[in-house]
Amino acid sequence: MKTIIKTTMLLILMTGCVQKSYKRLVVVTLDVSKVKDVQSVGIRGEGKPLSWESDYPMQEVVKDSLYKAIITINTGYLLLKENVP
């Protein structure tokens, strides 16, 4: 009887506390047209695929002007809010 109760509690804990996650595409664009001699652009941050130790490369869209990165993330949030200062 104790084994059945422990197993049931374990199953409830394993399935009842998992938050649904959503796969989201985040597009980051950066205008560097007013900056001279840009060789490459990257972004850093928290959570995969970003890190604070190395750059996530951005691709040049318009020469010497516009860079873009597309990042796929898994999040527990249904919607992502733009956070621009």
N, C-alpha and C positions, 0 to 999 in steps of 0.2 A: 504494500500500500504506500509506503514512504517513497519508493522508487517511482510510482505513478505520479504522485504529487510533485516530486522534484522535477520529473520530466515535463509535466504540464506547465509548471512555473517557468522552466527554462524556455520552453517554446513560446510562452506568452511574452517573456522578456526579449526574446530574439526577434519576434515579429511585431510586437506592439510599439516599440520605441524607435523604429526606423523612419526617419523623415524622408519623404519622396524627394528625389533630386531631379533637376532639369538640366539638359544640355543647352547651352546658350553660346551664340557667336557674339563676340565683342569686337567691334571695328574701331581702331584708334587711328586718327589722322593727325598729322602734325605739319604745320606750315613753317618752313624754315627760310622763306624767301628773303627775310631781312637779316639773316645770319650769314656771315661770310665764311668761305672755306670749309663747308661741312663735308666730311669724308664719309661718315656713316651715322646712322641714328638707331638707337635701341631704347627699349623701355625696361624698367625693373618694377617688381612689385611682389606682393604676397600671394601665394597659392599657385599651384601648377597651372600652366607651364611657366609662370613668372617666378623669378627669385630675386633676392636682393644682392646676390653674389655675382651674377652674370647678366648681360644684356639679352633681351629677346629682340632679335633684329627686325627692323622695319624696312620695308621695300620701297625703293624710290618709284613714285608714280609719275611725277613731273620733275624733270631734271633741275637740280638746285632749288627746288621749291617745295614739293609736297611728298611726304612719306606716309605709308600706311602699314598697319599690322592687323591681322585677323587672328583672334585668339578664341579657341574653343574651351569653355570652362563648364564644369558641373557645379551647380549651386542648388541650395535648398530654397532659394527665393523664386517665386513665380515670375516676378518682374524685376528687371535691373534698372536702377535709377542712374541717370547721367549725373556725374559729379564733376562739374567744371567751375573753377573759381572765377 
